[in-house]
């Protein structure tokens, strides 16, 4: 792998955490961009993959923040160019929005550990290699 993995941080308090450690332990190159600070996202074709992290805003209101409008446009281009992307929390909402899904607030906050269940497609995805069909996932969102 010669191209870096892009880590997209959208707020000061929600960084790459263990993802950073995982990449470092494997000597995988990465680039960390702080969108909330106005840092420019690289050309999608210049990265191996991207990981979009959390944000205190909902994707419903992304258009109210210039840095999130830029991120939305960047992700739409990355999707068109088939750049592998993992969206965590807001990053997942943003991907859903880019792909045309309706994103809305839930009925109640979800905070704690819940069981995730992989579909047949999820179980076949290399992202989940080594995972069982069900596994605990930490949630902290509305």
PyMOL commands that set and color helices and strands:
alter all, ss='L'
color gray80, all
select helices_A, chain A and resi 17-25+35-37+44-46+59-64+66-80+90-98+120-124+126-128
alter helices_A, ss='H'
color red, helices_A
select strands_A, chain A and resi 4-9+30-34+47-52+84-87+110-117+134-141
alter strands_A, ss='S'
color yellow, strands_A
deselect
rebuild
show_as cartoon
